[in-house]
Structure formats: C-alpha cells, structure tokens
Amino acid sequence: MLSWVVTFLVIALIAAILGFGGLAGASIEIAKIIFFVAIVLFLVSAVVGLARGRRI
C-alpha cells in the first residue's frame, strides 16, 4: 500500500510541475487517504497481535 502512496505522490509532483493543479490536488488527496488506511490497518494488526500474544 505504501508503494501506491509513493506512486501517487510522484504523479502529483509531476502534475504540479507541468501545471495540472487539479490532477496534482486529486493525487495528493488519494495518497493521503491510502496512507491513513495503511496506518489504521497497521495499528489494527498490531493490536490484534498483542491481544493474541505469543504461544509457545
């Protein structure tokens, strides 16, 4: 998922350099959404992992 964030950030950067403000803004928003979804999924995974504990 984080590779998608980097991809959208690169698209936004290129679009901003070329003057496509709308496309750059949309790409930044998509990157933000994907980034926060990845953070939430990571936190949920960490909490579930801690709740299950290690069984030997």
PDB file of N, CA, C, O and CB in Angstrom:
ATOM      1  N   MET A   1       0.816  -1.195   0.000  1.00  0.00           N
ATOM      2  CA  MET A   1       0.000   0.000   0.000  1.00  0.00           C
ATOM      3  C   MET A   1       0.861   1.262   0.000  1.00  0.00           C
ATOM      4  O   MET A   1       0.532   2.260  -0.641  1.00  0.00           O
ATOM      5  CB  MET A   1      -0.929  -0.003   1.200  1.00  0.00           C
ATOM      6  N   LEU A   2       1.958   1.192   0.725  1.00  0.00           N
ATOM      7  CA  LEU A   2       2.790   2.391   0.778  1.00  0.00           C
ATOM      8  C   LEU A   2       3.445   2.685  -0.567  1.00  0.00           C
ATOM      9  O   LEU A   2       3.789   3.832  -0.854  1.00  0.00           O
ATOM     10  CB  LEU A   2       3.856   2.240   1.851  1.00  0.00           C
ATOM     11  N   SER A   3       3.618   1.657  -1.388  1.00  0.00           N
ATOM     12  CA  SER A   3       4.144   1.919  -2.731  1.00  0.00           C
ATOM     13  C   SER A   3       3.130   2.695  -3.563  1.00  0.00           C
ATOM     14  O   SER A   3       3.506   3.498  -4.417  1.00  0.00           O
ATOM     15  CB  SER A   3       4.510   0.600  -3.437  1.00  0.00           C
ATOM     16  N   TRP A   4       1.853   2.458  -3.317  1.00  0.00           N
ATOM     17  CA  TRP A   4       0.810   3.236  -4.006  1.00  0.00           C
ATOM     18  C   TRP A   4       0.880   4.699  -3.592  1.00  0.00           C
ATOM     19  O   TRP A   4       0.710   5.597  -4.417  1.00  0.00           O
ATOM     20  CB  TRP A   4      -0.596   2.662  -3.699  1.00  0.00           C
ATOM     21  N   VAL A   5       1.132   4.932  -2.298  1.00  0.00           N
ATOM     22  CA  VAL A   5       1.242   6.303  -1.804  1.00  0.00           C
ATOM     23  C   VAL A   5       2.383   7.017  -2.514  1.00  0.00           C
ATOM     24  O   VAL A   5       2.228   8.152  -2.966  1.00  0.00           O
ATOM     25  CB  VAL A   5       1.461   6.323  -0.274  1.00  0.00           C
ATOM     26  N   VAL A   6       3.512   6.362  -2.610  1.00  0.00           N
ATOM     27  CA  VAL A   6       4.669   6.966  -3.285  1.00  0.00           C
ATOM     28  C   VAL A   6       4.351   7.220  -4.755  1.00  0.00           C
ATOM     29  O   VAL A   6       4.730   8.256  -5.303  1.00  0.00           O
ATOM     30  CB  VAL A   6       5.917   6.056  -3.158  1.00  0.00           C
ATOM     31  N   THR A   7       3.660   6.285  -5.393  1.00  0.00           N
ATOM     32  CA  THR A   7       3.286   6.456  -6.795  1.00  0.00           C
ATOM     33  C   THR A   7       2.403   7.683  -6.982  1.00  0.00           C
ATOM     34  O   THR A   7       2.639   8.486  -7.885  1.00  0.00           O
ATOM     35  CB  THR A   7       2.567   5.209  -7.311  1.00  0.00           C
ATOM     36  N   PHE A   8       1.393   7.832  -6.138  1.00  0.00           N
ATOM     37  CA  PHE A   8       0.505   8.983  -6.260  1.00  0.00           C
ATOM     38  C   PHE A   8       1.222  10.289  -5.934  1.00  0.00           C
ATOM     39  O   PHE A   8       0.909  11.327  -6.516  1.00  0.00           O
ATOM     40  CB  PHE A   8      -0.698   8.813  -5.348  1.00  0.00           C
ATOM     41  N   LEU A   9       2.183  10.249  -5.008  1.00  0.00           N
ATOM     42  CA  LEU A   9       2.952  11.455  -4.722  1.00  0.00           C
ATOM     43  C   LEU A   9       3.824  11.858  -5.900  1.00  0.00           C
ATOM     44  O   LEU A   9       3.965  13.044  -6.197  1.00  0.00           O
ATOM     45  CB  LEU A   9       3.813  11.248  -3.492  1.00  0.00           C
ATOM     46  N   VAL A  10       4.404  10.876  -6.569  1.00  0.00           N
ATOM     47  CA  VAL A  10       5.212  11.179  -7.760  1.00  0.00           C
ATOM     48  C   VAL A  10       4.322  11.738  -8.868  1.00  0.00           C
ATOM     49  O   VAL A  10       4.697  12.699  -9.540  1.00  0.00           O
ATOM     50  CB  VAL A  10       5.960   9.910  -8.258  1.00  0.00           C
ATOM     51  N   ILE A  11       3.147  11.142  -9.059  1.00  0.00           N
ATOM     52  CA  ILE A  11       2.204  11.652 -10.061  1.00  0.00           C
ATOM     53  C   ILE A  11       1.824  13.089  -9.733  1.00  0.00           C
ATOM     54  O   ILE A  11       1.766  13.934 -10.626  1.00  0.00           O
ATOM     55  CB  ILE A  11       0.938  10.762 -10.131  1.00  0.00           C
ATOM     56  N   ALA A  12       1.562  13.373  -8.450  1.00  0.00           N
ATOM     57  CA  ALA A  12       1.198  14.729  -8.037  1.00  0.00           C
ATOM     58  C   ALA A  12       2.334  15.707  -8.288  1.00  0.00           C
ATOM     59  O   ALA A  12       2.105  16.830  -8.736  1.00  0.00           O
ATOM     60  CB  ALA A  12       0.809  14.751  -6.561  1.00  0.00           C
ATOM     61  N   LEU A  13       3.552  15.285  -8.000  1.00  0.00           N
ATOM     62  CA  LEU A  13       4.703  16.158  -8.212  1.00  0.00           C
ATOM     63  C   LEU A  13       4.892  16.486  -9.685  1.00  0.00           C
ATOM     64  O   LEU A  13       5.112  17.642 -10.045  1.00  0.00           O
ATOM     65  CB  LEU A  13       5.965  15.512  -7.659  1.00  0.00           C
ATOM     66  N   ILE A  14       4.806  15.479 -10.531  1.00  0.00           N
ATOM     67  CA  ILE A  14       4.950  15.699 -11.974  1.00  0.00           C
ATOM     68  C   ILE A  14       3.822  16.567 -12.504  1.00  0.00           C
ATOM     69  O   ILE A  14       4.051  17.466 -13.313  1.00  0.00           O
ATOM     70  CB  ILE A  14       4.978  14.361 -12.726  1.00  0.00           C
ATOM     71  N   ALA A  15       2.603  16.299 -12.047  1.00  0.00           N
ATOM     72  CA  ALA A  15       1.460  17.098 -12.493  1.00  0.00           C
ATOM     73  C   ALA A  15       1.596  18.548 -12.042  1.00  0.00           C
ATOM     74  O   ALA A  15       1.253  19.464 -12.788  1.00  0.00           O
ATOM     75  CB  ALA A  15       0.149  16.503 -11.961  1.00  0.00           C
ATOM     76  N   ALA A  16       2.094  18.760 -10.827  1.00  0.00           N
ATOM     77  CA  ALA A  16       2.269  20.129 -10.338  1.00  0.00           C
ATOM     78  C   ALA A  16       3.339  20.871 -11.136  1.00  0.00           C
ATOM     79  O   ALA A  16       3.188  22.055 -11.434  1.00  0.00           O
ATOM     80  CB  ALA A  16       2.638  20.119  -8.850  1.00  0.00           C
ATOM     81  N   ILE A  17       4.415  20.173 -11.480  1.00  0.00           N
ATOM     82  CA  ILE A  17       5.476  20.803 -12.269  1.00  0.00           C
ATOM     83  C   ILE A  17       4.961  21.190 -13.651  1.00  0.00           C
ATOM     84  O   ILE A  17       5.326  22.234 -14.193  1.00  0.00           O
ATOM     85  CB  ILE A  17       6.687  19.860 -12.399  1.00  0.00           C
ATOM     86  N   LEU A  18       4.104  20.332 -14.216  1.00  0.00           N
ATOM     87  CA  LEU A  18       3.576  20.603 -15.552  1.00  0.00           C
ATOM     88  C   LEU A  18       2.380  21.550 -15.539  1.00  0.00           C
ATOM     89  O   LEU A  18       1.889  21.940 -16.599  1.00  0.00           O
ATOM     90  CB  LEU A  18       3.184  19.309 -16.216  1.00  0.00           C
ATOM     91  N   GLY A  19       1.905  21.925 -14.351  1.00  0.00           N
ATOM     92  CA  GLY A  19       0.835  22.911 -14.264  1.00  0.00           C
ATOM     93  C   GLY A  19      -0.566  22.344 -14.170  1.00  0.00           C
ATOM     94  O   GLY A  19      -1.539  23.085 -14.310  1.00  0.00           O
ATOM     95  N   PHE A  20      -0.691  21.062 -13.938  1.00  0.00           N
ATOM     96  CA  PHE A  20      -2.007  20.455 -13.804  1.00  0.00           C
ATOM     97  C   PHE A  20      -2.394  20.441 -12.318  1.00  0.00           C
ATOM     98  O   PHE A  20      -2.246  19.425 -11.638  1.00  0.00           O
ATOM     99  CB  PHE A  20      -2.021  19.007 -14.404  1.00  0.00           C
ATOM    100  N   GLY A  21      -2.885  21.570 -11.832  1.00  0.00           N
ATOM    101  CA  GLY A  21      -3.180  21.722 -10.414  1.00  0.00           C
ATOM    102  C   GLY A  21      -4.281  20.793  -9.925  1.00  0.00           C
ATOM    103  O   GLY A  21      -4.188  20.243  -8.828  1.00  0.00           O
ATOM    104  N   GLY A  22      -5.310  20.619 -10.724  1.00  0.00           N
ATOM    105  CA  GLY A  22      -6.416  19.753 -10.315  1.00  0.00           C
ATOM    106  C   GLY A  22      -5.988  18.310 -10.166  1.00  0.00           C
ATOM    107  O   GLY A  22      -6.349  17.640  -9.199  1.00  0.00           O
ATOM    108  N   LEU A  23      -5.227  17.841 -11.117  1.00  0.00           N
ATOM    109  CA  LEU A  23      -4.726  16.464 -11.057  1.00  0.00           C
ATOM    110  C   LEU A  23      -3.764  16.288  -9.892  1.00  0.00           C
ATOM    111  O   LEU A  23      -3.788  15.261  -9.214  1.00  0.00           O
ATOM    112  CB  LEU A  23      -4.032  16.083 -12.373  1.00  0.00           C
ATOM    113  N   ALA A  24      -2.927  17.275  -9.660  1.00  0.00           N
ATOM    114  CA  ALA A  24      -1.981  17.213  -8.544  1.00  0.00           C
ATOM    115  C   ALA A  24      -2.730  17.169  -7.212  1.00  0.00           C
ATOM    116  O   ALA A  24      -2.380  16.387  -6.328  1.00  0.00           O
ATOM    117  CB  ALA A  24      -1.021  18.422  -8.581  1.00  0.00           C
ATOM    118  N   GLY A  25      -3.746  17.999  -7.069  1.00  0.00           N
ATOM    119  CA  GLY A  25      -4.531  18.016  -5.838  1.00  0.00           C
ATOM    120  C   GLY A  25      -5.261  16.712  -5.596  1.00  0.00           C
ATOM    121  O   GLY A  25      -5.312  16.218  -4.470  1.00  0.00           O
ATOM    122  N   ALA A  26      -5.829  16.153  -6.662  1.00  0.00           N
ATOM    123  CA  ALA A  26      -6.537  14.875  -6.538  1.00  0.00           C
ATOM    124  C   ALA A  26      -5.569  13.755  -6.165  1.00  0.00           C
ATOM    125  O   ALA A  26      -5.901  12.896  -5.348  1.00  0.00           O
ATOM    126  CB  ALA A  26      -7.267  14.532  -7.852  1.00  0.00           C
ATOM    127  N   SER A  27      -4.393  13.757  -6.750  1.00  0.00           N
ATOM    128  CA  SER A  27      -3.403  12.722  -6.445  1.00  0.00           C
ATOM    129  C   SER A  27      -2.932  12.816  -5.002  1.00  0.00           C
ATOM    130  O   SER A  27      -2.729  11.794  -4.346  1.00  0.00           O
ATOM    131  CB  SER A  27      -2.208  12.832  -7.390  1.00  0.00           C
ATOM    132  N   ILE A  28      -2.758  14.029  -4.507  1.00  0.00           N
ATOM    133  CA  ILE A  28      -2.359  14.211  -3.113  1.00  0.00           C
ATOM    134  C   ILE A  28      -3.445  13.693  -2.179  1.00  0.00           C
ATOM    135  O   ILE A  28      -3.142  13.033  -1.185  1.00  0.00           O
ATOM    136  CB  ILE A  28      -2.067  15.693  -2.819  1.00  0.00           C
ATOM    137  N   GLU A  29      -4.704  13.984  -2.489  1.00  0.00           N
ATOM    138  CA  GLU A  29      -5.807  13.510  -1.640  1.00  0.00           C
ATOM    139  C   GLU A  29      -5.885  11.985  -1.627  1.00  0.00           C
ATOM    140  O   GLU A  29      -6.098  11.382  -0.575  1.00  0.00           O
ATOM    141  CB  GLU A  29      -7.142  14.096  -2.123  1.00  0.00           C
ATOM    142  N   ILE A  30      -5.715  11.367  -2.781  1.00  0.00           N
ATOM    143  CA  ILE A  30      -5.732   9.903  -2.858  1.00  0.00           C
ATOM    144  C   ILE A  30      -4.573   9.325  -2.052  1.00  0.00           C
ATOM    145  O   ILE A  30      -4.740   8.335  -1.338  1.00  0.00           O
ATOM    146  CB  ILE A  30      -5.655   9.428  -4.331  1.00  0.00           C
ATOM    147  N   ALA A  31      -3.399   9.944  -2.166  1.00  0.00           N
ATOM    148  CA  ALA A  31      -2.234   9.472  -1.413  1.00  0.00           C
ATOM    149  C   ALA A  31      -2.478   9.584   0.090  1.00  0.00           C
ATOM    150  O   ALA A  31      -2.098   8.691   0.848  1.00  0.00           O
ATOM    151  CB  ALA A  31      -0.978  10.273  -1.806  1.00  0.00           C
ATOM    152  N   LYS A  32      -3.110  10.675   0.523  1.00  0.00           N
ATOM    153  CA  LYS A  32      -3.413  10.854   1.946  1.00  0.00           C
ATOM    154  C   LYS A  32      -4.363   9.768   2.437  1.00  0.00           C
ATOM    155  O   LYS A  32      -4.149   9.177   3.496  1.00  0.00           O
ATOM    156  CB  LYS A  32      -4.024  12.243   2.199  1.00  0.00           C
ATOM    157  N   ILE A  33      -5.403   9.511   1.668  1.00  0.00           N
ATOM    158  CA  ILE A  33      -6.397   8.506   2.062  1.00  0.00           C
ATOM    159  C   ILE A  33      -5.748   7.134   2.178  1.00  0.00           C
ATOM    160  O   ILE A  33      -5.953   6.431   3.167  1.00  0.00           O
ATOM    161  CB  ILE A  33      -7.560   8.461   1.048  1.00  0.00           C
ATOM    162  N   ILE A  34      -4.968   6.752   1.174  1.00  0.00           N
ATOM    163  CA  ILE A  34      -4.316   5.439   1.199  1.00  0.00           C
ATOM    164  C   ILE A  34      -3.328   5.353   2.357  1.00  0.00           C
ATOM    165  O   ILE A  34      -3.217   4.307   2.998  1.00  0.00           O
ATOM    166  CB  ILE A  34      -3.595   5.164  -0.136  1.00  0.00           C
ATOM    167  N   PHE A  35      -2.607   6.447   2.633  1.00  0.00           N
ATOM    168  CA  PHE A  35      -1.653   6.450   3.735  1.00  0.00           C
ATOM    169  C   PHE A  35      -2.362   6.225   5.068  1.00  0.00           C
ATOM    170  O   PHE A  35      -1.907   5.416   5.877  1.00  0.00           O
ATOM    171  CB  PHE A  35      -0.875   7.768   3.764  1.00  0.00           C
ATOM    172  N   PHE A  36      -3.460   6.924   5.306  1.00  0.00           N
ATOM    173  CA  PHE A  36      -4.157   6.771   6.576  1.00  0.00           C
ATOM    174  C   PHE A  36      -4.829   5.409   6.694  1.00  0.00           C
ATOM    175  O   PHE A  36      -4.925   4.864   7.793  1.00  0.00           O
ATOM    176  CB  PHE A  36      -5.187   7.870   6.740  1.00  0.00           C
ATOM    177  N   VAL A  37      -5.290   4.856   5.589  1.00  0.00           N
ATOM    178  CA  VAL A  37      -5.837   3.495   5.626  1.00  0.00           C
ATOM    179  C   VAL A  37      -4.730   2.503   5.987  1.00  0.00           C
ATOM    180  O   VAL A  37      -4.960   1.577   6.765  1.00  0.00           O
ATOM    181  CB  VAL A  37      -6.482   3.119   4.258  1.00  0.00           C
ATOM    182  N   ALA A  38      -3.543   2.687   5.434  1.00  0.00           N
ATOM    183  CA  ALA A  38      -2.415   1.802   5.752  1.00  0.00           C
ATOM    184  C   ALA A  38      -2.039   1.918   7.224  1.00  0.00           C
ATOM    185  O   ALA A  38      -1.746   0.907   7.863  1.00  0.00           O
ATOM    186  CB  ALA A  38      -1.197   2.134   4.866  1.00  0.00           C
ATOM    187  N   ILE A  39      -2.041   3.128   7.772  1.00  0.00           N
ATOM    188  CA  ILE A  39      -1.730   3.322   9.190  1.00  0.00           C
ATOM    189  C   ILE A  39      -2.767   2.635  10.065  1.00  0.00           C
ATOM    190  O   ILE A  39      -2.407   1.975  11.040  1.00  0.00           O
ATOM    191  CB  ILE A  39      -1.658   4.819   9.530  1.00  0.00           C
ATOM    192  N   VAL A  40      -4.048   2.777   9.738  1.00  0.00           N
ATOM    193  CA  VAL A  40      -5.114   2.145  10.518  1.00  0.00           C
ATOM    194  C   VAL A  40      -4.989   0.626  10.460  1.00  0.00           C
ATOM    195  O   VAL A  40      -5.119  -0.045  11.484  1.00  0.00           O
ATOM    196  CB  VAL A  40      -6.500   2.586  10.004  1.00  0.00           C
ATOM    197  N   LEU A  41      -4.739   0.081   9.279  1.00  0.00           N
ATOM    198  CA  LEU A  41      -4.582  -1.362   9.162  1.00  0.00           C
ATOM    199  C   LEU A  41      -3.372  -1.865   9.953  1.00  0.00           C
ATOM    200  O   LEU A  41      -3.424  -2.940  10.551  1.00  0.00           O
ATOM    201  CB  LEU A  41      -4.448  -1.754   7.696  1.00  0.00           C
ATOM    202  N   PHE A  42      -2.295  -1.099   9.957  1.00  0.00           N
ATOM    203  CA  PHE A  42      -1.122  -1.469  10.745  1.00  0.00           C
ATOM    204  C   PHE A  42      -1.447  -1.489  12.234  1.00  0.00           C
ATOM    205  O   PHE A  42      -1.075  -2.423  12.944  1.00  0.00           O
ATOM    206  CB  PHE A  42       0.032  -0.503  10.471  1.00  0.00           C
ATOM    207  N   LEU A  43      -2.144  -0.450  12.706  1.00  0.00           N
ATOM    208  CA  LEU A  43      -2.484  -0.387  14.130  1.00  0.00           C
ATOM    209  C   LEU A  43      -3.423  -1.514  14.533  1.00  0.00           C
ATOM    210  O   LEU A  43      -3.261  -2.105  15.601  1.00  0.00           O
ATOM    211  CB  LEU A  43      -3.120   0.958  14.463  1.00  0.00           C
ATOM    212  N   VAL A  44      -4.401  -1.815  13.691  1.00  0.00           N
ATOM    213  CA  VAL A  44      -5.310  -2.929  13.984  1.00  0.00           C
ATOM    214  C   VAL A  44      -4.540  -4.232  14.040  1.00  0.00           C
ATOM    215  O   VAL A  44      -4.768  -5.052  14.930  1.00  0.00           O
ATOM    216  CB  VAL A  44      -6.428  -3.019  12.928  1.00  0.00           C
ATOM    217  N   SER A  45      -3.635  -4.432  13.105  1.00  0.00           N
ATOM    218  CA  SER A  45      -2.823  -5.642  13.092  1.00  0.00           C
ATOM    219  C   SER A  45      -1.949  -5.736  14.344  1.00  0.00           C
ATOM    220  O   SER A  45      -1.802  -6.814  14.919  1.00  0.00           O
ATOM    221  CB  SER A  45      -1.952  -5.680  11.836  1.00  0.00           C
ATOM    222  N   ALA A  46      -1.374  -4.618  14.763  1.00  0.00           N
ATOM    223  CA  ALA A  46      -0.533  -4.610  15.958  1.00  0.00           C
ATOM    224  C   ALA A  46      -1.349  -4.923  17.209  1.00  0.00           C
ATOM    225  O   ALA A  46      -0.899  -5.684  18.066  1.00  0.00           O
ATOM    226  CB  ALA A  46       0.162  -3.254  16.110  1.00  0.00           C
ATOM    227  N   VAL A  47      -2.537  -4.348  17.320  1.00  0.00           N
ATOM    228  CA  VAL A  47      -3.383  -4.599  18.486  1.00  0.00           C
ATOM    229  C   VAL A  47      -3.838  -6.051  18.525  1.00  0.00           C
ATOM    230  O   VAL A  47      -3.830  -6.675  19.587  1.00  0.00           O
ATOM    231  CB  VAL A  47      -4.600  -3.667  18.477  1.00  0.00           C
ATOM    232  N   VAL A  48      -4.232  -6.592  17.385  1.00  0.00           N
ATOM    233  CA  VAL A  48      -4.650  -7.994  17.337  1.00  0.00           C
ATOM    234  C   VAL A  48      -3.477  -8.903  17.676  1.00  0.00           C
ATOM    235  O   VAL A  48      -3.656  -9.898  18.379  1.00  0.00           O
ATOM    236  CB  VAL A  48      -5.219  -8.348  15.947  1.00  0.00           C
ATOM    237  N   GLY A  49      -2.298  -8.586  17.199  1.00  0.00           N
ATOM    238  CA  GLY A  49      -1.116  -9.378  17.506  1.00  0.00           C
ATOM    239  C   GLY A  49      -0.780  -9.352  18.989  1.00  0.00           C
ATOM    240  O   GLY A  49      -0.396 -10.374  19.558  1.00  0.00           O
ATOM    241  N   LEU A  50      -0.922  -8.193  19.615  1.00  0.00           N
ATOM    242  CA  LEU A  50      -0.661  -8.106  21.049  1.00  0.00           C
ATOM    243  C   LEU A  50      -1.741  -8.819  21.865  1.00  0.00           C
ATOM    244  O   LEU A  50      -1.457  -9.422  22.900  1.00  0.00           O
ATOM    245  CB  LEU A  50      -0.566  -6.645  21.476  1.00  0.00           C
ATOM    246  N   ALA A  51      -2.981  -8.739  21.382  1.00  0.00           N
ATOM    247  CA  ALA A  51      -4.080  -9.374  22.109  1.00  0.00           C
ATOM    248  C   ALA A  51      -3.965 -10.905  22.068  1.00  0.00           C
ATOM    249  O   ALA A  51      -4.293 -11.583  23.042  1.00  0.00           O
ATOM    250  CB  ALA A  51      -5.431  -8.929  21.522  1.00  0.00           C
ATOM    251  N   ARG A  52      -3.510 -11.427  20.966  1.00  0.00           N
ATOM    252  CA  ARG A  52      -3.363 -12.894  20.848  1.00  0.00           C
ATOM    253  C   ARG A  52      -2.175 -13.382  21.657  1.00  0.00           C
ATOM    254  O   ARG A  52      -2.206 -14.483  22.206  1.00  0.00           O
ATOM    255  CB  ARG A  52      -3.197 -13.312  19.370  1.00  0.00           C
ATOM    256  N   GLY A  53      -1.148 -12.586  21.732  1.00  0.00           N
ATOM    257  CA  GLY A  53       0.052 -12.972  22.483  1.00  0.00           C
ATOM    258  C   GLY A  53       0.814 -14.073  21.773  1.00  0.00           C
ATOM    259  O   GLY A  53       0.354 -14.639  20.781  1.00  0.00           O
ATOM    260  N   ARG A  54       1.967 -14.356  22.297  1.00  0.00           N
ATOM    261  CA  ARG A  54       2.786 -15.436  21.727  1.00  0.00           C
ATOM    262  C   ARG A  54       2.513 -16.728  22.496  1.00  0.00           C
ATOM    263  O   ARG A  54       2.517 -16.753  23.726  1.00  0.00           O
ATOM    264  CB  ARG A  54       4.312 -15.075  21.777  1.00  0.00           C
ATOM    265  N   ARG A  55       2.285 -17.752  21.769  1.00  0.00           N
ATOM    266  CA  ARG A  55       2.064 -19.062  22.378  1.00  0.00           C
ATOM    267  C   ARG A  55       3.240 -19.962  22.037  1.00  0.00           C
ATOM    268  O   ARG A  55       3.609 -20.106  20.872  1.00  0.00           O
ATOM    269  CB  ARG A  55       0.724 -19.692  21.895  1.00  0.00           C
ATOM    270  N   ILE A  56       3.805 -20.544  23.031  1.00  0.00           N
ATOM    271  CA  ILE A  56       4.977 -21.406  22.808  1.00  0.00           C
ATOM    272  C   ILE A  56       4.565 -22.851  22.846  1.00  0.00           C
ATOM    273  O   ILE A  56       5.404 -23.737  22.681  1.00  0.00           O
ATOM    274  CB  ILE A  56       6.071 -21.143  23.855  1.00  0.00           C
TER     275      ILE A  56
END
